[in-house]
Amino acid sequence: MKKYFLDLFEYNNWANDKIILRLQELEFNFTLGNPILILSHIITSQEYWLERVKKKSSYNIYLWEEFSIQELGILSMNSTKEWIKFISKISDSKFQQMLEYKNLKGEDKSHTFQDIFQNVINHSNYHRGQINKILKLEKCEPVDIDFISYC
């Protein structure tokens, strides 16, 4: 299980990097959506969930805060390092343990660590798909970020 999630977070970083590189290349004024805002949300969400699984409450970035493309490259790299460090250190039994937390609405929630890890990856993939849709609508080549391409 540990290797599976370590691989997924490495893939997640690779896909974020490919999107970042494409957006840097384009230097485009998008009119049909804001891919930088969406990418910012992906990375702030990764950070927010990492704070939750670490049982910290120090995270104070708004989930839809927009960062520059240069900042996103650094934030993404740092987030990945921290996720990999966290996953590498936990025991195999931790994946099935429940984490109790309050969601953004203040509601009590409880999910296994592995479900949370999978949610982080799925959430990122969902929003990277939105970015590719914006690129396509703007007549730009979408980024190949399929997991199989990473493999």
Contact map, one row per residue, 1 for C-alpha under 8 A:
1111100000000000000000000000000000000000000000000000000000000000000000000000000000000000000100100000000000000000000000000000000000000000000000000000000
1111110000000000000000000000000000000000000000000000000000000000000000000000000000000011000100000000000000000000000000000000000000000000000000000000000
1111111000000000000000000000000000000000000000000000000000000000000000000000000000000000000000000000000000000000000000000000000000000000000000000000000
1111111100000000000000000000000000000000000000000000000000000000000000000000000000000000000000000000000000000000000000000000000000000000000000000000000
1111111110000000000000000000000000000000000000000000000000000000000000000000000000000010000000000000000000000000000011000000000000000000000000000000000
0111111111000000000000000000000000000000000000000000000000000000000000000000000000010011000000000000000000000000000000000000000000000000000000000000000
0011111111100000000000000000000000000000000000000000000000000000000000000000000000000000000000000000000000000000000000000000000000000000000000000000000
0001111111110000000000000000000000000000000000000000000000000000000000000000000000000000000000000000000000000000000000001000000000000000000000000000000
0000111111111000000000000000000000000000000000000000000000000000000000000000000100110000000000000000000000000000000000001000000000000000000000000000000
0000011111111100000000000000000000000000000000000000000000000000000000000000000100000000000000000000000000000000000000000000000000000000000000000000000
0000001111111110000000000000000000000000000000000000000000000000000000000000000000000000000000000000000000000000000000000000000000000000000000000010010
0000000111111111000000000000000000000000000000000000000000000000000000000000000000000000000000000000000000000000000000001001100000000000000000000000000
0000000011111111100000000000000000000000000000000000000000000000000000000001100100000000000000000000000000000000000000000000000000000000000000000000000
0000000001111111110000000000000000000000000000000000000000000000000000000000000000000000000000000000000000000000000000000000000000000000000000000000010
0000000000111111111000000000000000000000000000000000000000000000000000000000000000000000000000000000000000000000000000000000000000000000000000001000000
0000000000011111111100000000000000000010000000000000000000000000000000000001000000000000000000000000000000000000000000000000000100000000000000000000000
0000000000001111111110000000000000000000000000000000000000000000000000001001000000000000000000000000000000000000000000000000000000000000000000000000000
0000000000000111111111000000000000000000000000000000000000000000000000000000000000000000000000000000000000000000000000000000000000000000000000101000000
0000000000000011111111100000000000000000000000000000000000000000000000000000000000000000000000000000000000000000000000000000000100000000000000100000000
0000000000000001111111110000000000000000000000000000000000000000000010011000000000000000000000000000000000000000000000000000000000000000000000000000000
0000000000000000111111111000000000000000000000000000000000000000000000000000000000000000000000000000000000000000000000000000000000000000000000000000000
0000000000000000011111111100000000000000000000000000000000000000000000000000000000000000000000000000000000000000000000000000000000000000000000100000000
0000000000000000001111111111000000010000000000000000000000000000000010000000000000000000000000000000000000000000000000000000000000000000000000000000000
0000000000000000000111111110000000000000000000000000000000000000000010000000000000000000000000000000000000000000000000000000000000000000000000000000000
0000000000000000000011111110000000000000000000000000000000000000000000000000000000000000000000000000000000000000000000000000000000000000000000000000000
0000000000000000000001111111000000000000000000000000000000000000000000000000000000000000000000000000000000000000000000000000000000000000000000000000000
0000000000000000000000111111100000000000000000000000000000000000000000000000000000000000000000000000000000000000000000000000000000000000000000000000000
0000000000000000000000100111110000000000000000000000000000000000000000000000000000000000000000000000000000000000000000000000000000000000000000000000000
0000000000000000000000000011111000000000000000000000000000000000000000000000000000000000000000000000000000000000000000000000000000000000000000000000000
0000000000000000000000000001111111100000000000000000000000000000000000000000000000000000000000000000000000000000000000000000000000000000010000000000000
0000000000000000000000000000111111000000000000000000000000000000000000000000000000000000000000000000000000000000000000000000000000000000010000000000000
0000000000000000000000000000011111000000000000000000000000000000000000000000000000000000000000000000000000000000000000000000000000000100110000000000000
0000000000000000000000000000011111100000000000000000000000000000000000000000000000000000000000000000000000000000000000000000000000000100000000000000000
0000000000000000000000000000011111111100000000000000000000000000000000000000000000000000000000000000000000000000000000000000000000100100000000000000000
0000000000000000000000000000010011111110000000000000000000000000000000000000000000000000000000000000000000000000000000000000000001100100000000000000000
0000000000000000000000100000000001111111000000000000000000000000011110000000000000000000000000000000000000000000000000000000000000000000000000000000000
0000000000000000000000000000000001111111100000000000000000000001111000000000000000000000000000000000000000000000000000000000000000000000000000000000000
0000000000000000000000000000000001111111110000000000000000000001000000000000000000000000000000000000000000000000000000000000001101100000000000000000000
0000000000000001000000000000000000111111111000000000000000000000000000010000000000000000000000000000000000000000000000000000001100100000000000000000000
0000000000000000000000000000000000011111111100000000000000000001111000010000000000000000000000000000000000000000000000000000000000000000000000000000000
0000000000000000000000000000000000001111111110000000000000000011110000000000000000000000000000000000000000000000000000000000000000000000000000000000000
0000000000000000000000000000000000000111111111000000000000000000000000000000000000000000000000000000000000000000000000000011001000000000000000000000000
0000000000000000000000000000000000000011111111100000000000000000000000010011001000000000000000000000000000000000000000000000000000000000000000000000000
0000000000000000000000000000000000000001111111110000000000001111100000000000000000000000000000000000000000000000000000000000000000000000000000000000000
0000000000000000000000000000000000000000111111111000000000000010000000000000000000000000000000000000000000000000000000010000000000000000000000000000000
0000000000000000000000000000000000000000011111111100000000000000000000000000001000000000000000000000000000000000000000010000000000000000000000000000000
0000000000000000000000000000000000000000001111111110000000100000000000000000001000000000000000000000000000000000000000000000000000000000000000000000000
0000000000000000000000000000000000000000000111111111000000100010000000000000000000000000000000000000000000000000000000000000000000000000000000000000000
0000000000000000000000000000000000000000000011111111100000000000000000000000000000000000000000000000000000000000000100010000000000000000000000000000000
0000000000000000000000000000000000000000000001111111110000000000000000000000000000100000000000000000000000000000000000000000000000000000000000000000000
0000000000000000000000000000000000000000000000111111111111100000000000000000000000000000000000000000000000000000000000000000000000000000000000000000000
0000000000000000000000000000000000000000000000011111111110000000000000000000000000000000000000000000100000000000000000000000000000000000000000000000000
0000000000000000000000000000000000000000000000001111111100000000000000000000000000000000000000000010000000000000100000000000000000000000000000000000000
0000000000000000000000000000000000000000000000000111111100000000000000000000000000000000000000000000000000000000000000000000000000000000000000000000000
0000000000000000000000000000000000000000000000000011111110000000000000000000000000000000000000000000000000000000000000000000000000000000000000000000000
0000000000000000000000000000000000000000000000000011111111100000000000000000000000000000000000000000000000000000000000000000000000000000000000000000000
0000000000000000000000000000000000000000000000000011001111100000000000000000000000000000000000000000000000000000000000000000000000000000000000000000000
0000000000000000000000000000000000000000000000000010000111110000000000000000000000000000000000000000000000000000000000000000000000000000000000000000000
0000000000000000000000000000000000000000000000110010000111111000000000000000000000000000000000000000000000000000000000000000000000000000000000000000000
0000000000000000000000000000000000000000000000000000000001111100000000000000000000000000000000000000000000000000000000000000000000000000000000000000000
0000000000000000000000000000000000000000000100000000000000111110100000000000000000000000000000000000000000000000000000000000000000000000000000000000000
0000000000000000000000000000000000000000000100000000000000011111100000000000000000000000000000000000000000000000000000000000000000000000000000000000000
0000000000000000000000000000000000000000100110010000000000001111100000000000000000000000000000000000000000000000000000000000000000000000000000000000000
0000000000000000000000000000000000001101100100000000000000000111110000000000000000000000000000000000000000000000000000000000000000000000000000000000000
0000000000000000000000000000000000001001100100000000000000001111111000000000000000000000000000000000000000000000000000000000000000000000000000000000000
0000000000000000000000000000000000011001100000000000000000000001111100000000000000000000000000000000000000000000000000000000000000000000000000000000000
0000000000000000000000000000000000011001000000000000000000000000111110110000000000000000000000000000000000000000000000000000000000000000000000000000000
0000000000000000000000000000000000010000000000000000000000000000011111110000000000000000000000000000000000000000000000000000000000000000000000000000000
0000000000000000000100110000000000010000000000000000000000000000001111111000000000000000000000000000000000000000000000000000000000000000000000000000000
0000000000000000000000000000000000000000000000000000000000000000000111111100000000000000000000000000000000000000000000000000000000000000000000000000000
0000000000000000000000000000000000000000000000000000000000000000001111111110000000000000000000000000000000000000000000000000000000000000000000000000000
0000000000000000000100000000000000000011001000000000000000000000001111111111000000000000000000000000000000000000000000000000000000000000000000000000000
0000000000000000100100000000000000000000000000000000000000000000000011111111100000000000000000000000000000000000000000000000000000000000000000000000000
0000000000000000000000000000000000000000000000000000000000000000000001111111110000000000000000000000000000000000000000000000000000000000000000000000000
0000000000000000000000000000000000000000001000000000000000000000000000111111111000000000000000000000000000000000000000000000000000000000000000000000000
0000000000001001100000000000000000000000001000000000000000000000000000011111111100000000000000000000000000000000000000000000000000000000000000000000000
0000000000001000000000000000000000000000000000000000000000000000000000001111111110000000000000000000000000000000000000000000000000000000000000000000000
0000000000000000000000000000000000000000000000000000000000000000000000000111111111000000000000000000000000000000000000000000000000000000000000000000000
0000000000000000000000000000000000000000001001100000000000000000000000000011111111100000000000000000000000000000000000000000000000000000000000000000000
0000000011001000000000000000000000000000000000000000000000000000000000000001111111110000000000000000000000000000000000000000000000000000000000000000000
0000000000000000000000000000000000000000000000000000000000000000000000000000111111111000000000000000000000000000000000000000000000000000000000000000000
0000000000000000000000000000000000000000000000000000000000000000000000000000011111111100000000000000000000000000000000000000000000000000000000000000000
0000000010000000000000000000000000000000000000000100000000000000000000000000001111111110000000000000000000000000000000000000000000000000000000000000000
0000010010000000000000000000000000000000000000000000000000000000000000000000000111111111000000000000000000000000000000000000000000000000000000000000000
0000000000000000000000000000000000000000000000000000000000000000000000000000000011111111100000000000000000000000000000000000000000000000000000000000000
0000000000000000000000000000000000000000000000000000000000000000000000000000000001111111110000000000000000000000000000000000000000000000000000000000000
0100110000000000000000000000000000000000000000000000000000000000000000000000000000111111110000000000000000000000000000000000000000000000000000000000000
0100010000000000000000000000000000000000000000000000000000000000000000000000000000011111110000000000000000000000000000000000000000000000000000000000000
0000000000000000000000000000000000000000000000000000000000000000000000000000000000001111111000000000000000000000000000000000000000000000000000000000000
0000000000000000000000000000000000000000000000000000000000000000000000000000000000000111111101000000000000000000000000000000000000000000000000000000000
0000000000000000000000000000000000000000000000000000000000000000000000000000000000000000111111100000000000000000000000000000000000000000000000000000000
1100000000000000000000000000000000000000000000000000000000000000000000000000000000000000011111100000000000000000000000000000000000000000000000000000000
0000000000000000000000000000000000000000000000000000000000000000000000000000000000000000001111111000000000000000000000000000000000000000000000000000000
0000000000000000000000000000000000000000000000000000000000000000000000000000000000000000011111111000000000000000100000000000000000000000000000000000000
1000000000000000000000000000000000000000000000000000000000000000000000000000000000000000001111111000000000000001110000000000000000000000000000000000000
0000000000000000000000000000000000000000000000000000000000000000000000000000000000000000000011111100000000000001110000000000000000000000000000000000000
0000000000000000000000000000000000000000000000000000000000000000000000000000000000000000000011111110000000000001100000000000000000000000000000000000000
0000000000000000000000000000000000000000000000000000000000000000000000000000000000000000000000011111000000000111100000000000000000000000000000000000000
0000000000000000000000000000000000000000000000000000100000000000000000000000000000000000000000001111100000000111100000000000000000000000000000000000000
0000000000000000000000000000000000000000000000000000000000000000000000000000000000000000000000000111110000011110000000000000000000000000000000000000000
0000000000000000000000000000000000000000000000000001000000000000000000000000000000000000000000000011111000011100000000000000000000000000000000000000000
0000000000000000000000000000000000000000000000000000000000000000000000000000000000000000000000000001111111111000000000000000000000000000000000000000000
0000000000000000000000000000000000000000000000000000000000000000000000000000000000000000000000000000111111111000000000000000000000000000000000000000000
0000000000000000000000000000000000000000000000000000000000000000000000000000000000000000000000000000011111100000000000000000000000000000000000000000000
0000000000000000000000000000000000000000000000000000000000000000000000000000000000000000000000000000011111100000000000000000000000000000000000000000000
0000000000000000000000000000000000000000000000000000000000000000000000000000000000000000000000000000011111110000000000000000000000000000000000000000000
0000000000000000000000000000000000000000000000000000000000000000000000000000000000000000000000000000011111111000000000000000000000000000000000000000000
0000000000000000000000000000000000000000000000000000000000000000000000000000000000000000000000000001111001111100000000000000000000000000000000000000000
0000000000000000000000000000000000000000000000000000000000000000000000000000000000000000000000000001111000111110000000000000000000000000000000000000000
0000000000000000000000000000000000000000000000000000000000000000000000000000000000000000000000000111100000011111000000000000000000000000000000000000000
0000000000000000000000000000000000000000000000000000000000000000000000000000000000000000000000000111000000001111101100000000000000000000000000000000000
0000000000000000000000000000000000000000000000000000000000000000000000000000000000000000000000111110000000000111111100000000000000000000000000000000000
0000000000000000000000000000000000000000000000000000100000000000000000000000000000000000000001111110000000000011111110000000000000000000000000000000000
0000000000000000000000000000000000000000000000000000000000000000000000000000000000000000000000110000000000000001111111000000000000000000000000000000000
0000000000000000000000000000000000000000000000000000000000000000000000000000000000000000000000000000000000000011111111100000000000000000000000000000000
0000000000000000000000000000000000000000000000001000000000000000000000000000000000000000000000000000000000000011111111110000000000000000000000000000000
0000100000000000000000000000000000000000000000000000000000000000000000000000000000000000000000000000000000000000111111111000000000000000000000000000000
0000100000000000000000000000000000000000000000000000000000000000000000000000000000000000000000000000000000000000011111111100000000000000000000000000000
0000000000000000000000000000000000000000000000000000000000000000000000000000000000000000000000000000000000000000001111111110000000000000000000000000000
0000000000000000000000000000000000000000000011001000000000000000000000000000000000000000000000000000000000000000000111111111000000000000000000000000000
0000000110010000000000000000000000000000000000000000000000000000000000000000000000000000000000000000000000000000000011111111100000000000000000000000000
0000000000000000000000000000000000000000000000000000000000000000000000000000000000000000000000000000000000000000000001111111110000000000000000000000000
0000000000000000000000000000000000000000010000000000000000000000000000000000000000000000000000000000000000000000000000111111111000000000000000000000000
0000000000010000000000000000000000000000010000000000000000000000000000000000000000000000000000000000000000000000000000011111111100000000000000000000000
0000000000010000000000000000000000000000000000000000000000000000000000000000000000000000000000000000000000000000000000001111111110000000000000000000000
0000000000000000000000000000000000000000000000000000000000000000000000000000000000000000000000000000000000000000000000000111111111000000000000000000000
0000000000000000000000000000000000000110010000000000000000000000000000000000000000000000000000000000000000000000000000000011111111100000000000000000000
0000000000000001001000000000000000000110000000000000000000000000000000000000000000000000000000000000000000000000000000000001111111110000000000000000000
0000000000000000000000000000000000000000000000000000000000000000000000000000000000000000000000000000000000000000000000000000111111111000000000000000000
0000000000000000000000000000000000100100000000000000000000000000000000000000000000000000000000000000000000000000000000000000011111111100000000000000000
0000000000000000000000000000000001100110000000000000000000000000000000000000000000000000000000000000000000000000000000000000001111111110000000000000000
0000000000000000000000000000000000000000000000000000000000000000000000000000000000000000000000000000000000000000000000000000000111111111000001100000000
0000000000000000000000000000000000000000000000000000000000000000000000000000000000000000000000000000000000000000000000000000000011111111100001000000000
0000000000000000000000000000000111100000000000000000000000000000000000000000000000000000000000000000000000000000000000000000000001111111110000000000000
0000000000000000000000000000000000000000000000000000000000000000000000000000000000000000000000000000000000000000000000000000000000111111111111000000000
0000000000000000000000000000000000000000000000000000000000000000000000000000000000000000000000000000000000000000000000000000000000011111111111000000000
0000000000000000000000000000000100000000000000000000000000000000000000000000000000000000000000000000000000000000000000000000000000001111111100000000000
0000000000000000000000000000011100000000000000000000000000000000000000000000000000000000000000000000000000000000000000000000000000000111111100000000000
0000000000000000000000000000000000000000000000000000000000000000000000000000000000000000000000000000000000000000000000000000000000000011111110000000000
0000000000000000000000000000000000000000000000000000000000000000000000000000000000000000000000000000000000000000000000000000000000000011111111000000000
0000000000000000000000000000000000000000000000000000000000000000000000000000000000000000000000000000000000000000000000000000000000000011001111100000000
0000000000000000000000000000000000000000000000000000000000000000000000000000000000000000000000000000000000000000000000000000000000011011000111110000000
0000000000000000011001000000000000000000000000000000000000000000000000000000000000000000000000000000000000000000000000000000000000010000000011111000000
0000000000000000000000000000000000000000000000000000000000000000000000000000000000000000000000000000000000000000000000000000000000000000000001111100100
0000000000000010010000000000000000000000000000000000000000000000000000000000000000000000000000000000000000000000000000000000000000000000000000111110110
0000000000000000000000000000000000000000000000000000000000000000000000000000000000000000000000000000000000000000000000000000000000000000000000011111110
0000000000100000000000000000000000000000000000000000000000000000000000000000000000000000000000000000000000000000000000000000000000000000000000001111111
0000000000000000000000000000000000000000000000000000000000000000000000000000000000000000000000000000000000000000000000000000000000000000000000000111111
0000000000000000000000000000000000000000000000000000000000000000000000000000000000000000000000000000000000000000000000000000000000000000000000011111111
0000000000100100000000000000000000000000000000000000000000000000000000000000000000000000000000000000000000000000000000000000000000000000000000001111111
0000000000000000000000000000000000000000000000000000000000000000000000000000000000000000000000000000000000000000000000000000000000000000000000000011111
